[in-house]
Amino acid sequence: MRSTRIILLIIGLLASISLQAKGIQDTLQITRERAAALAQERYPGKIVRVQTEKQQYRIRVLQADGRVITVLVDGQSGRVKKDGI
């Protein structure tokens, strides 16, 4: 009985997280691929990681000199900026 409640709680939490993630993706006008391309145009290098955060993408770029920088791309406008600036 207790394990059934725990399983139902876990299923409910996972469904909630999934719906929240879908809601974020539905409000973004820029795709992950487009955001990565915009970041790479402005800061050349190899895309290492793309994360979706609220209304923006956080993109890690490995540059030719070996540095990894974080670039933020606005999910609505496509505006690109280096993290920390």
N, CA, C and O atoms as a printed pandas DataFrame, in Angstrom:
     atom_number atom_name residue_name chain_id  residue_number  x_coord  y_coord  z_coord
0              1         N          MET        A               1    0.824   -1.188    0.000
1              2        CA          MET        A               1    0.000    0.000    0.000
2              3         C          MET        A               1    0.881    1.270    0.000
3              4         O          MET        A               1    0.645    2.201   -0.769
4              5         N          ARG        A               2    1.880    1.281    0.863
5              6        CA          ARG        A               2    2.766    2.440    0.928
6              7         C          ARG        A               2    3.577    2.583   -0.359
7              8         O          ARG        A               2    3.764    3.691   -0.862
8              9         N          SER        A               3    4.054    1.462   -0.886
9             10        CA          SER        A               3    4.845    1.529   -2.119
10            11         C          SER        A               3    3.996    2.007   -3.291
11            12         O          SER        A               3    4.513    2.666   -4.193
12            13         N          THR        A               4    2.718    1.692   -3.297
13            14        CA          THR        A               4    1.823    2.159   -4.350
14            15         C          THR        A               4    1.700    3.679   -4.292
15            16         O          THR        A               4    1.712    4.344   -5.328
16            17         N          ARG        A               5    1.584    4.225   -3.097
17            18        CA          ARG        A               5    1.495    5.682   -2.938
18            19         C          ARG        A               5    2.776    6.362   -3.415
19            20         O          ARG        A               5    2.727    7.399   -4.077
20            21         N          ILE        A               6    3.901    5.782   -3.083
21            22        CA          ILE        A               6    5.178    6.350   -3.491
22            23         C          ILE        A               6    5.304    6.333   -5.012
23            24         O          ILE        A               6    5.744    7.310   -5.617
24            25         N          ILE        A               7    4.919    5.226   -5.617
25            26        CA          ILE        A               7    4.976    5.116   -7.083
26            27         C          ILE        A               7    4.060    6.142   -7.732
27            28         O          ILE        A               7    4.446    6.783   -8.710
28            29         N          LEU        A               8    2.850    6.308   -7.200
29            30        CA          LEU        A               8    1.923    7.291   -7.759
30            31         C          LEU        A               8    2.452    8.710   -7.575
31            32         O          LEU        A               8    2.279    9.553   -8.456
32            33         N          LEU        A               9    3.085    8.979   -6.455
33            34        CA          LEU        A               9    3.679   10.294   -6.217
34            35         C          LEU        A               9    4.795   10.566   -7.222
35            36         O          LEU        A               9    4.879   11.662   -7.777
36            37         N          ILE        A              10    5.643    9.583   -7.454
37            38        CA          ILE        A              10    6.745    9.734   -8.408
38            39         C          ILE        A              10    6.204    9.968   -9.813
39            40         O          ILE        A              10    6.707   10.829  -10.535
40            41         N          ILE        A              11    5.193    9.217  -10.204
41            42        CA          ILE        A              11    4.593    9.388  -11.534
42            43         C          ILE        A              11    4.015   10.790  -11.673
43            44         O          ILE        A              11    4.174   11.429  -12.713
44            45         N          GLY        A              12    3.346   11.267  -10.631
45            46        CA          GLY        A              12    2.776   12.615  -10.663
46            47         C          GLY        A              12    3.846   13.687  -10.790
47            48         O          GLY        A              12    3.684   14.646  -11.544
48            49         N          LEU        A              13    4.937   13.526  -10.056
49            50        CA          LEU        A              13    6.036   14.494  -10.131
50            51         C          LEU        A              13    6.676   14.506  -11.511
51            52         O          LEU        A              13    6.967   15.569  -12.060
52            53         N          LEU        A              14    6.893   13.322  -12.067
53            54        CA          LEU        A              14    7.492   13.241  -13.402
54            55         C          LEU        A              14    6.582   13.873  -14.455
55            56         O          LEU        A              14    7.059   14.561  -15.357
56            57         N          ALA        A              15    5.286   13.643  -14.341
57            58        CA          ALA        A              15    4.340   14.231  -15.289
58            59         C          ALA        A              15    4.357   15.753  -15.170
59            60         O          ALA        A              15    4.299   16.457  -16.179
60            61         N          SER        A              16    4.435   16.256  -13.953
61            62        CA          SER        A              16    4.474   17.697  -13.721
62            63         C          SER        A              16    5.731   18.325  -14.331
63            64         O          SER        A              16    5.660   19.368  -14.982
64            65         N          ILE        A              17    6.865   17.688  -14.117
65            66        CA          ILE        A              17    8.127   18.183  -14.671
66            67         C          ILE        A              17    8.069   18.186  -16.190
67            68         O          ILE        A              17    8.518   19.135  -16.834
68            69         N          SER        A              18    7.519   17.129  -16.757
69            70        CA          SER        A              18    7.412   17.016  -18.213
70            71         C          SER        A              18    6.538   18.136  -18.784
71            72         O          SER        A              18    6.881   18.733  -19.805
72            73         N          LEU        A              19    5.412   18.418  -18.128
73            74        CA          LEU        A              19    4.515   19.476  -18.604
74            75         C          LEU        A              19    5.171   20.844  -18.485
75            76         O          LEU        A              19    4.987   21.696  -19.354
76            77         N          GLN        A              20    5.938   21.065  -17.414
77            78        CA          GLN        A              20    6.631   22.337  -17.268
78            79         C          GLN        A              20    7.666   22.512  -18.364
79            80         O          GLN        A              20    7.778   23.594  -18.941
80            81         N          ALA        A              21    8.423   21.464  -18.657
81            82        CA          ALA        A              21    9.437   21.532  -19.711
82            83         C          ALA        A              21    8.777   21.792  -21.061
83            84         O          ALA        A              21    9.289   22.578  -21.859
84            85         N          LYS        A              22    7.654   21.144  -21.322
85            86        CA          LYS        A              22    6.943   21.358  -22.579
86            87         C          LYS        A              22    6.445   22.787  -22.671
87            88         O          LYS        A              22    6.478   23.387  -23.746
88            89         N          GLY        A              23    5.983   23.339  -21.559
89            90        CA          GLY        A              23    5.509   24.718  -21.531
90            91         C          GLY        A              23    6.611   25.698  -21.875
91            92         O          GLY        A              23    6.374   26.671  -22.591
92            93         N          ILE        A              24    7.807   25.458  -21.377
93            94        CA          ILE        A              24    8.942   26.317  -21.693
94            95         C          ILE        A              24    9.253   26.230  -23.177
95            96         O          ILE        A              24    9.448   27.258  -23.826
96            97         N          GLN        A              25    9.304   25.019  -23.728
97            98        CA          GLN        A              25    9.624   24.848  -25.140
98            99         C          GLN        A              25    8.569   25.495  -26.031
99           100         O          GLN        A              25    8.898   26.027  -27.091
100          101         N          ASP        A              26    7.297   25.455  -25.610
101          102        CA          ASP        A              26    6.235   26.039  -26.419
102          103         C          ASP        A              26    6.337   27.552  -26.516
103          104         O          ASP        A              26    5.866   28.135  -27.492
104          105         N          THR        A              27    6.951   28.213  -25.512
105          106        CA          THR        A              27    7.031   29.664  -25.526
106          107         C          THR        A              27    8.274   30.181  -26.244
107          108         O          THR        A              27    8.380   31.381  -26.497
108          109         N          LEU        A              28    9.196   29.318  -26.569
109          110        CA          LEU        A              28   10.422   29.743  -27.240
110          111         C          LEU        A              28   10.198   29.844  -28.748
111          112         O          LEU        A              28    9.635   28.942  -29.369
112          113         N          GLN        A              29   10.646   30.948  -29.318
113          114        CA          GLN        A              29   10.511   31.155  -30.758
114          115         C          GLN        A              29   11.723   30.626  -31.520
115          116         O          GLN        A              29   11.636   30.299  -32.704
116          117         N          ILE        A              30   12.851   30.549  -30.822
117          118        CA          ILE        A              30   14.110   30.107  -31.421
118          119         C          ILE        A              30   14.327   28.641  -31.050
119          120         O          ILE        A              30   14.189   28.277  -29.882
120          121         N          THR        A              31   14.661   27.800  -32.016
121          122        CA          THR        A              31   14.930   26.382  -31.729
122          123         C          THR        A              31   16.324   26.225  -31.134
123          124         O          THR        A              31   17.154   27.130  -31.220
124          125         N          ARG        A              32   16.570   25.071  -30.533
125          126        CA          ARG        A              32   17.898   24.767  -29.982
126          127         C          ARG        A              32   18.961   24.839  -31.072
127          128         O          ARG        A              32   20.053   25.368  -30.861
128          129         N          GLU        A              33   18.626   24.301  -32.235
129          130        CA          GLU        A              33   19.574   24.277  -33.340
130          131         C          GLU        A              33   19.904   25.690  -33.815
131          132         O          GLU        A              33   21.062   26.012  -34.079
132          133         N          ARG        A              34   18.872   26.528  -33.920
133          134        CA          ARG        A              34   19.076   27.911  -34.357
134          135         C          ARG        A              34   19.878   28.689  -33.311
135          136         O          ARG        A              34   20.754   29.483  -33.655
136          137         N          ALA        A              35   19.573   28.454  -32.034
137          138        CA          ALA        A              35   20.311   29.123  -30.955
138          139         C          ALA        A              35   21.786   28.742  -31.010
139          140         O          ALA        A              35   22.656   29.598  -30.852
140          141         N          ALA        A              36   22.069   27.464  -31.232
141          142        CA          ALA        A              36   23.461   27.002  -31.332
142          143         C          ALA        A              36   24.155   27.656  -32.524
143          144         O          ALA        A              36   25.312   28.064  -32.427
144          145         N          ALA        A              37   23.453   27.753  -33.638
145          146        CA          ALA        A              37   24.032   28.380  -34.841
146          147         C          ALA        A              37   24.315   29.865  -34.597
147          148         O          ALA        A              37   25.357   30.376  -35.008
148          149         N          LEU        A              38   23.391   30.552  -33.931
149          150        CA          LEU        A              38   23.591   31.972  -33.631
150          151         C          LEU        A              38   24.796   32.174  -32.711
151          152         O          LEU        A              38   25.593   33.090  -32.909
152          153         N          ALA        A              39   24.917   31.318  -31.716
153          154        CA          ALA        A              39   26.047   31.407  -30.787
154          155         C          ALA        A              39   27.363   31.161  -31.518
155          156         O          ALA        A              39   28.355   31.849  -31.279
156          157         N          GLN        A              40   27.360   30.184  -32.400
157          158        CA          GLN        A              40   28.577   29.820  -33.130
158          159         C          GLN        A              40   28.985   30.899  -34.130
159          160         O          GLN        A              40   30.173   31.100  -34.380
160          161         N          GLU        A              41   28.010   31.587  -34.695
161          162        CA          GLU        A              41   28.317   32.693  -35.608
162          163         C          GLU        A              41   29.037   33.813  -34.864
163          164         O          GLU        A              41   30.004   34.385  -35.369
164          165         N          ARG        A              42   28.564   34.117  -33.680
165          166        CA          ARG        A              42   29.127   35.226  -32.896
166          167         C          ARG        A              42   30.421   34.841  -32.184
167          168         O          ARG        A              42   31.348   35.646  -32.091
168          169         N          TYR        A              43   30.480   33.605  -31.681
169          170        CA          TYR        A              43   31.646   33.103  -30.955
170          171         C          TYR        A              43   32.065   31.776  -31.579
171          172         O          TYR        A              43   31.620   30.723  -31.123
172          173         N          PRO        A              44   32.903   31.799  -32.601
173          174        CA          PRO        A              44   33.285   30.585  -33.321
174          175         C          PRO        A              44   33.913   29.533  -32.401
175          176         O          PRO        A              44   34.636   29.851  -31.456
176          177         N          GLY        A              45   33.613   28.288  -32.711
177          178        CA          GLY        A              45   34.155   27.163  -31.963
178          179         C          GLY        A              45   33.210   25.972  -32.049
179          180         O          GLY        A              45   32.233   25.985  -32.798
180          181         N          LYS        A              46   33.517   24.957  -31.276
181          182        CA          LYS        A              46   32.706   23.746  -31.261
182          183         C          LYS        A              46   31.663   23.841  -30.150
183          184         O          LYS        A              46   31.991   24.142  -29.002
184          185         N          ILE        A              47   30.410   23.585  -30.501
185          186        CA          ILE        A              47   29.340   23.582  -29.507
186          187         C          ILE        A              47   29.498   22.331  -28.648
187          188         O          ILE        A              47   29.503   21.211  -29.159
188          189         N          VAL        A              48   29.627   22.535  -27.347
189          190        CA          VAL        A              48   29.829   21.425  -26.422
190          191         C          VAL        A              48   28.518   21.015  -25.766
191          192         O          VAL        A              48   28.265   19.828  -25.555
192          193         N          ARG        A              49   27.675   22.014  -25.441
193          194        CA          ARG        A              49   26.435   21.707  -24.726
194          195         C          ARG        A              49   25.418   22.821  -24.974
195          196         O          ARG        A              49   25.778   23.993  -25.089
196          197         N          VAL        A              50   24.146   22.436  -25.053
197          198        CA          VAL        A              50   23.047   23.396  -25.160
198          199         C          VAL        A              50   22.029   23.042  -24.083
199          200         O          VAL        A              50   21.522   21.921  -24.040
200          201         N          GLN        A              51   21.736   24.004  -23.218
201          202        CA          GLN        A              51   20.745   23.808  -22.162
202          203         C          GLN        A              51   19.643   24.847  -22.320
203          204         O          GLN        A              51   19.902   25.990  -22.698
204          205         N          THR        A              52   18.410   24.437  -22.027
205          206        CA          THR        A              52   17.293   25.361  -22.036
206          207         C          THR        A              52   17.035   25.812  -20.612
207          208         O          THR        A              52   16.861   24.989  -19.713
208          209         N          GLU        A              53   17.011   27.123  -20.407
209          210        CA          GLU        A              53   16.750   27.700  -19.095
210          211         C          GLU        A              53   15.729   28.818  -19.239
211          212         O          GLU        A              53   15.996   29.834  -19.881
212          213         N          LYS        A              54   14.575   28.628  -18.647
213          214        CA          LYS        A              54   13.509   29.626  -18.687
214          215         C          LYS        A              54   13.265   30.076  -20.113
215          216         O          LYS        A              54   12.781   29.292  -20.929
216          217         N          GLN        A              55   13.585   31.307  -20.431
217          218        CA          GLN        A              55   13.330   31.842  -21.769
218          219         C          GLN        A              55   14.600   31.998  -22.594
219          220         O          GLN        A              55   14.643   32.793  -23.533
220          221         N          GLN        A              56   15.638   31.233  -22.240
221          222        CA          GLN        A              56   16.903   31.370  -22.961
222          223         C          GLN        A              56   17.623   30.038  -23.058
223          224         O          GLN        A              56   17.279   29.060  -22.394
224          225         N          TYR        A              57   18.623   30.039  -23.903
225          226        CA          TYR        A              57   19.498   28.880  -24.050
226          227         C          TYR        A              57   20.869   29.236  -23.479
227          228         O          TYR        A              57   21.368   30.342  -23.687
228          229         N          ARG        A              58   21.461   28.306  -22.771
229          230        CA          ARG        A              58   22.829   28.437  -22.252
230          231         C          ARG        A              58   23.673   27.477  -23.076
231          232         O          ARG        A              58   23.482   26.262  -23.025
232          233         N          ILE        A              59   24.603   28.035  -23.831
233          234        CA          ILE        A              59   25.384   27.249  -24.788
234          235         C          ILE        A              59   26.859   27.339  -24.419
235          236         O          ILE        A              59   27.393   28.428  -24.213
236          237         N          ARG        A              60   27.509   26.181  -24.338
237          238        CA          ARG        A              60   28.941   26.120  -24.044
238          239         C          ARG        A              60   29.667   25.930  -25.365
239          240         O          ARG        A              60   29.341   25.040  -26.151
240          241         N          VAL        A              61   30.666   26.792  -25.597
241          242        CA          VAL        A              61   31.422   26.783  -26.848
242          243         C          VAL        A              61   32.904   26.579  -26.527
243          244         O          VAL        A              61   33.494   27.327  -25.748
244          245         N          LEU        A              62   33.494   25.546  -27.146
245          246        CA          LEU        A              62   34.929   25.297  -27.030
246          247         C          LEU        A              62   35.612   26.079  -28.135
247          248         O          LEU        A              62   35.411   25.793  -29.316
248          249         N          GLN        A              63   36.423   27.070  -27.761
249          250        CA          GLN        A              63   37.076   27.917  -28.747
250          251         C          GLN        A              63   38.407   27.311  -29.180
251          252         O          GLN        A              63   38.921   26.387  -28.549
252          253         N          ALA        A              64   38.948   27.843  -30.256
253          254        CA          ALA        A              64   40.181   27.304  -30.847
254          255         C          ALA        A              64   41.357   27.335  -29.876
255          256         O          ALA        A              64   42.249   26.491  -29.960
256          257         N          ASP        A              65   41.368   28.298  -28.957
257          258        CA          ASP        A              65   42.476   28.403  -28.004
258          259         C          ASP        A              65   42.300   27.488  -26.785
259          260         O          ASP        A              65   43.106   27.524  -25.855
260          261         N          GLY        A              66   41.242   26.671  -26.797
261          262        CA          GLY        A              66   41.019   25.705  -25.709
262          263         C          GLY        A              66   40.116   26.194  -24.599
263          264         O          GLY        A              66   39.742   25.420  -23.719
264          265         N          ARG        A              67   39.757   27.476  -24.626
265          266        CA          ARG        A              67   38.846   28.001  -23.601
266          267         C          ARG        A              67   37.418   27.581  -23.906
267          268         O          ARG        A              67   37.019   27.492  -25.067
268          269         N          VAL        A              68   36.644   27.322  -22.841
269          270        CA          VAL        A              68   35.219   27.051  -22.982
270          271         C          VAL        A              68   34.485   28.266  -22.442
271          272         O          VAL        A              68   34.663   28.653  -21.287
272          273         N          ILE        A              69   33.658   28.865  -23.291
273          274        CA          ILE        A              69   32.888   30.023  -22.866
274          275         C          ILE        A              69   31.408   29.659  -22.845
275          276         O          ILE        A              69   30.974   28.723  -23.517
276          277         N          THR        A              70   30.648   30.409  -22.068
277          278        CA          THR        A              70   29.206   30.228  -22.002
278          279         C          THR        A              70   28.543   31.395  -22.707
279          280         O          THR        A              70   28.824   32.558  -22.419
280          281         N          VAL        A              71   27.658   31.065  -23.636
281          282        CA          VAL        A              71   26.946   32.063  -24.420
282          283         C          VAL        A              71   25.455   31.901  -24.123
283          284         O          VAL        A              71   24.943   30.783  -24.068
284          285         N          LEU        A              72   24.767   33.022  -23.934
285          286        CA          LEU        A              72   23.327   33.009  -23.701
286          287         C          LEU        A              72   22.612   33.502  -24.952
287          288         O          LEU        A              72   22.987   34.520  -25.535
288          289         N          VAL        A              73   21.583   32.771  -25.356
289          290        CA          VAL        A              73   20.782   33.168  -26.517
290          291         C          VAL        A              73   19.339   33.295  -26.054
291          292         O          VAL        A              73   18.761   32.341  -25.533
292          293         N          ASP        A              74   18.761   34.472  -26.245
293          294        CA          ASP        A              74   17.376   34.719  -25.864
294          295         C          ASP        A              74   16.457   33.857  -26.726
295          296         O          ASP        A              74   16.567   33.863  -27.952
296          297         N          GLY        A              75   15.569   33.130  -26.097
297          298        CA          GLY        A              75   14.682   32.212  -26.803
298          299         C          GLY        A              75   13.589   32.886  -27.606
299          300         O          GLY        A              75   12.957   32.247  -28.447
300          301         N          GLN        A              76   13.355   34.172  -27.361
301          302        CA          GLN        A              76   12.343   34.916  -28.103
302          303         C          GLN        A              76   12.960   35.712  -29.253
303          304         O          GLN        A              76   12.514   35.626  -30.397
304          305         N          SER        A              77   13.988   36.482  -28.926
305          306        CA          SER        A              77   14.549   37.410  -29.921
306          307         C          SER        A              77   15.756   36.857  -30.667
307          308         O          SER        A              77   16.070   37.317  -31.765
308          309         N          GLY        A              78   16.440   35.866  -30.077
309          310        CA          GLY        A              78   17.651   35.343  -30.682
310          311         C          GLY        A              78   18.881   36.170  -30.347
311          312         O          GLY        A              78   19.958   35.940  -30.896
312          313         N          ARG        A              79   18.721   37.131  -29.446
313          314        CA          ARG        A              79   19.862   37.976  -29.053
314          315         C          ARG        A              79   20.929   37.123  -28.386
315          316         O          ARG        A              79   20.627   36.282  -27.540
316          317         N          VAL        A              80   22.174   37.348  -28.772
317          318        CA          VAL        A              80   23.305   36.550  -28.292
318          319         C          VAL        A              80   24.187   37.418  -27.409
319          320         O          VAL        A              80   24.512   38.552  -27.760
320          321         N          LYS        A              81   24.574   36.867  -26.247
321          322        CA          LYS        A              81   25.551   37.567  -25.410
322          323         C          LYS        A              81   26.372   36.556  -24.643
323          324         O          LYS        A              81   25.918   35.453  -24.337
324          325         N          LYS        A              82   27.585   36.959  -24.343
325          326        CA          LYS        A              82   28.482   36.114  -23.555
326          327         C          LYS        A              82   28.045   36.191  -22.108
327          328         O          LYS        A              82   27.746   37.275  -21.607
328          329         N          ASP        A              83   28.002   35.051  -21.425
329          330        CA          ASP        A              83   27.591   35.022  -20.026
330          331         C          ASP        A              83   28.573   35.849  -19.188
331          332         O          ASP        A              83   29.787   35.775  -19.382
332          333         N          GLY        A              84   28.036   36.627  -18.266
333          334        CA          GLY        A              84   28.867   37.434  -17.399
334          335         C          GLY        A              84   29.084   38.844  -17.903
335          336         O          GLY        A              84   29.733   39.645  -17.230
336          337         N          ILE        A              85   28.558   39.163  -19.065
337          338        CA          ILE        A              85   28.741   40.522  -19.622
338          339         C          ILE        A              85   27.444   41.289  -19.444
339          340         O          ILE        A              85   27.356   42.453  -19.835
